[in-house]
Amino acid sequence: MSALLPVEEALERLLSDAHPLSGENIDIADAAGRVLTEDLHARRTQPPFDASAMDGYAVRAADISTLPASLRLIGESAAGTRYPGTVGAGETVRIFTGAPMPDGTDTVLLQEDARATGSAVEALEATAKGRHIRRAGLDFKTGDLLLKAGRKLDAAALSLAAAANHPRVNVVRKPLVAVLATGTELVPPGTEPGPDQIISSNGYAVASLARDSGANVLDLGIVPDDRAAIAGAVHKALGAGADIIVTLGGASVGDHDLVRDVLLNEGMTLDFWKIAMRPGKPLMFGRFGDVRVLGLPGNPVSSFVCTHLFLRPLVARLSGQPYQADLREALLGTDMKANDHRQDYIRAYAEMTPEGFVATPFETQDSSMLNTLAQANVLIVREPGASAASAGDKCTVLFLT
């Protein structure tokens, strides 16, 4: 028991020197969710000219300061096509939102405050000088610092970068996660299993969660319980430039659990193996230089929980993004027994009530059962040595969605 590493210490060791990867220059169309490696400055002024903020008429304020006032309509200014001349005293130009203000004008008379008859426009309201105009540089000017390095390019930031005339941006490179499922008993979906085989499923959940966290994924497929085959898959991952190698299964202590020994023989430095948690005890972490290796248990629920707890924050850290597990307080929906020396992650369904979230665990918690995993929206977190709890007691839950 003393050899089992606490979850918090394992996560700390996993992330201790995980820093954002090197940068790359990519098309802004592909940059959603990425993190800037450099400050981004404006390459133009926005707006680049005084522009109308409303539909109406470009006028000289002095011409409509005293009502009634009638102006002669001499042209039009639209977005993308400005009025080419100069507006003189007693004249006006029809103008639309975003259009450049014509030379000689200083105000926009709203269309609802005017009455047009042929080539004459009657002002119905006096309008103060400068009203309804967006001045050049109102948003930003050439050279302004718009976004700092480390900023995640969300929708608003992407729009700003595009408006500042950046077709490409420098961002943190996405980590490449190589996923390797091991087990002679495994066959891919769509295959008719032999009498002693099962369908491989873990890799799809791991790959999905890795992508959601900001990674690219290299699927290395299924490798049988064979030392040479496992070593070959590992070399393929290293040759492809993987930043993280995730193995599924084969890291426990059975005669056919070869992954740990193969990795060590290939030069991996082992950091830790076996965690004081349930499910997920056989978790392994090591390195090939800068390449991290995360050995996940073969049971599908165990690998899913370990991916949430360890792979997702690691991917986020390498991607330059903050990561915070969605832990919240809830009320137990049923009684629970005292816990032993391992930290439990119990599949449950939480629903909102007038008293707050109530989390009710599923009756069967076998780590092979995907059906209950698909129904769960939280994991109830039970600390090592937690005493028995009653329905209605407070608990901590990790939201999965």
N, C-alpha and C positions, 0 to 999 in steps of 0.2 A: 504493500500500500504506500509506503513512504517514497517509492520510486515514481509514483504518478505525479505529474506536473500539474499544478493548479491552472485552470483556464486563463485567468488573468496574467499569470507569469508567462504562459505559452504565447499569448497574443503579444505581450510586451517584447518578447524575444524575437518573434516573427517580424515585428514592425520596427525594431530598434534602429536599423540602418536602412530602412526602405525610404528612398528619396525619389522625387520625380525623375523620370528618365530623360534622356537627351531630347532636344527639340527637333521638329521637322517643319518644313514650309509646305502648307497645303492650300488647296482652293477653298475659298470661303464657303462655298456651297457644301463642303464636306466637314465643316468645322463645328457644327452644332455639338454642344456639350464638351468641347475640348478646352484646355487650359492654356492661356497665353504664356509664352516663355519670355516675351519682351514687351516693354511698354508700347502702346499703340498711339500714335499721334495723327492728328488730322492732316490730310494731304490736300485739303481744299477748305474753303469757307462755306458755311451753310447757314442760312441761304446765301447764295453768291451775289445777290442783289436785293434791293428793297422790293418786297413782294406783297401783294394784296393778301390779307387774311380772310377776306370774305368776297362774295359775289356782290357787285354793285357798280359804282362809277368812280373813276379816278378824277379828282377835282382839285382845285386850289381852294383851300379853306376860306380864304378871303372872299371868294366869289359867292359863298353860301352863308356868310356870317349874318346877313340880313335877309329875312324872308318877306315877301316871296322872292324867289330867285329862279331864273330860267337860264339854262345853259344850252349851247349848241353841241350836239353829238357829232364828233368828227372821226370816230374810228373805234377799234376794239383791241384789247390786249388780253391774250389767252396764255395759259401755261404752255411754254415752248415756243410761243410766237408773240414777241412784244410789239407794241405800237411803235413804229419807227420814227415818228416825228416828235415835235415838242408841242405841248398843250399851252395855249395862250389864255389870256384873260377872257372869261365868259365861255370857255370851251370845256368839254368833258369827253372822256373815253370810257366806253363800256369795258369793265374789267372783271376777271374771274379769279377765283381762289388760286393762289400760287403763281399768278401772272406777274411779270415785272411791272413796277410802277413807271408810267411814262415820264419822260423828262418834263419838268414844269409843274408836276402835280405833287401834292404833299398830304393828301387825305383820301380816304375811300368813303363815299356816300353809299350806305347800304341800299340794295335794290328795293327793300320794303319801305325805305324812307324817300323814295323818288317815284315820279310818274313820268313815263316816257310817251311822247306823242310824235311819231315820225322822227324828225331830226332834232326835236327839242326835248330836253329833260328838265322837269320842274323839281326842285329840291323841296321836300316836305318837312325836313328837320335840319336845323343847323348842326353841323358836326365839327367838333374841335379839331384843330390842326394835328396831323399825325395819327389820327385814329384808324384802326383796322389795317395797320401796316406792320409786316414782319421785316425788321431792319436787317440788312446784310450782316451776317455774323451773329445773329441772335442765338443760334444754337452753338456754333463753334467757329473758330477761325483757324486758318492754316497754321500748323505747328502746335496747336493746343494738345495737351496730354488728355486723351479721352479714356483709355483703359490701361490699367496697370498690369504688369506681369503678375501672373497668378490668378487673374480673373477668369472665371469660367464663362465661356461664350454661350450664354443663354440666348433666348430669342431677342431680347432687347439689345444685348451687347452685339449680337451679329448684325442687327439692323444698323446700329451706330457705326460699326466698322465698315459696312457697305456704304453708308452715306458719306463716310470720310474718304471714300474712293480706294479702299483696300480690296483688291481682287484675291489676294492671298494673305495668309496670316501665319505667324510662327507659333506653334503650339507644342505641348508635351506629346511625345510619341506614345501611341497606345501600346500597353504591354501585350506581348504575344503569349498566350496561355496554351500550352500543348497538353491535350487530354489523352491519357492512355488507359484504357480499360484492360484488365488482365483477368484471365480465367478460362481454362479449357471448356468449362461448362457454358460459356456465353456464346450466343449467336445474335446477329442483328435483327431488328424488327423486320417482319415480312418473311423471315426464314421459318421453315418448319423444324422445330427443335427435335433433336434426337431424344430418346427415352430418358436420358440423364442430363439434359441441357435446359437452360432457361434463356429468356430474352434479355439482352443487355439493355438497361434503361438509365443507369446512373449518369452516364456521360451527357445525356441530353439536358438534365437539370443543371449539372455543373457548368456546361457550356453556356446555357441560357443565363444563369446568374453571373457568370464571368462577363458576358457581353453587356448585360445590364449595368455592370459596374464600370464599364469603360474599356474592356479588353477586346483584342482580336483573338480568335480561337483557331488552333490547328488540331483537327481531329485525327489522332493516330490510330483510330480504330480499336479492334479487339486483338489482344495478343495472348496466345495460350500460355499455360504455366510451363514455360521453357526458358532457361537462362539465356540462351543465345538470342531467342526472339525478343525477350524483354530488353536485353542490352542493345539490340539493333534498333528498337523503337526509341530508346533513350538517345542514341547517337543521331537518329533522324531528327529528334526534337532539338538537340544542341546544334546540329547543322543548319536547321531552319532559323536559328536565332531566337529561340524561345527565351522569354524572360522568366517564365514560371512553367515548370513541368508538374502536372497533376497526374498522379497514378491512382487508379481506382482498384482497390482490393490487393490481396497478396502481401500485405504489410503486417499481418498478425504473426502467430507463432506456430502455425501448422506446418506439416511436412511439405505442403504444396504452396506455402506462402513464401515466394522467392524474391519478391521485389526488393525488400530491404537489403538482403545479401548481395543481389546483383548490383544495386546502386552503389553500395560500399565498394565492391570489387572494381567498379568502373571509375572510382575516384571521388564519390560524393563524401563530403564532410557532414556527419550527422550532428545536428544541433540538439534535437530532442525526439523522443519516441514514447508514446503512451501518455494520455492526458486523464486527469481525474474528472471525467465527464461521462455522461450517459445520455444518448448514445454517442459513440465516437471515440472511445478509449484508445484504439490502435493508431490514432493520428501520428504522423511522422513529419518532421521538417528537417531538411538538410540543404546543402549547396554544392553546385559545381561552379566554383568561383562566384561570379555575380548572378548566376542562374539559380533561382530558388526552386526547391523541390518540395512539393506538398503531397505526402502520401495519405490518401483518404481511405477509410474503411470500405469494405465491399458491400456492406448492407446499404440499401438505397436511402433509408432515412438517416443513417449515420453520416453518409457522404453529403447529403443535403444539409444537415445541421452544421457539419464542419465547414462546408462551403460558405454558409451564411456567417459563421463566426470568425473564420480565418481567411478564406480566399477573397471574399468581397472587400474587406478593409485593406488587404495587401494590394489588390488591383487598384483600388482607389488611391492609395498612397503613391504607387508608382506612376499613376496617371496625373498626379499633382492635385488631386481633389480631396477635400475633407470627407471623412466618413464617420457617421455616428449611427450606431445601431439604434433602431426604433424601439427603445425600451420605455414602457409606460406602466403606471400603476393600475391594477384591476382588482376585482373581488373574486374570490374563488366561488365557483358554482357548485362545488361538492367538497366533502371532507377529503383530506389527504393524509397519508401515513407519514411518519417521521422519515427523514432522508438519511442515507448512509454517508460514506466519505467522498462520494462523487457528486459533482454538480449535475443536476438533472435538467433536461430540456424536454418538456412534456407537451406533446401535440394536444391542442385544444382549440375550441371555437369560442371567440369572444364576441359578444353582442352588447350594444349600448342599451342601458336602462336608465331610468331616472336617477339611480344611485351611482351611475358610471358604468364602465365596462365590467361585464361579468364573464369570466373565462371558465369554461367547463371542459375538463379533459376528456378525451375519448377513453373508453373503458379498457381497450387493449392497446398497449404501447409497444408491441413487438417491432423491432427496428427493420423488419423486412416488409412492413405493410405500407404500400404506397396509396391505397385507397383512403385511409384515414389522413395521410399526409396531404392529399389533394383537397380534403375537406377542411383541414386546419387553416386558420388564419393567424394563429399565434403559437408561440411556445411558452409555456409556463416555466420560469426559471426558478429552480429550487436549489438554494445554496447547500454546500456540504454540511451535514449535521443539522439541517433544519428540523425543528420539532414538528410534531403532528399539527395539522391546521384544520379548521372547520370551515364549512360553507359560510361565505360572507366575510371571511378574513381577507386582509389585503395580501396581494401577491404582486410579483413583477412579471410582466409578459413581454416577449419579443415579438413585435408584429412582423409578419412575413410578406405582407403586401402593402 
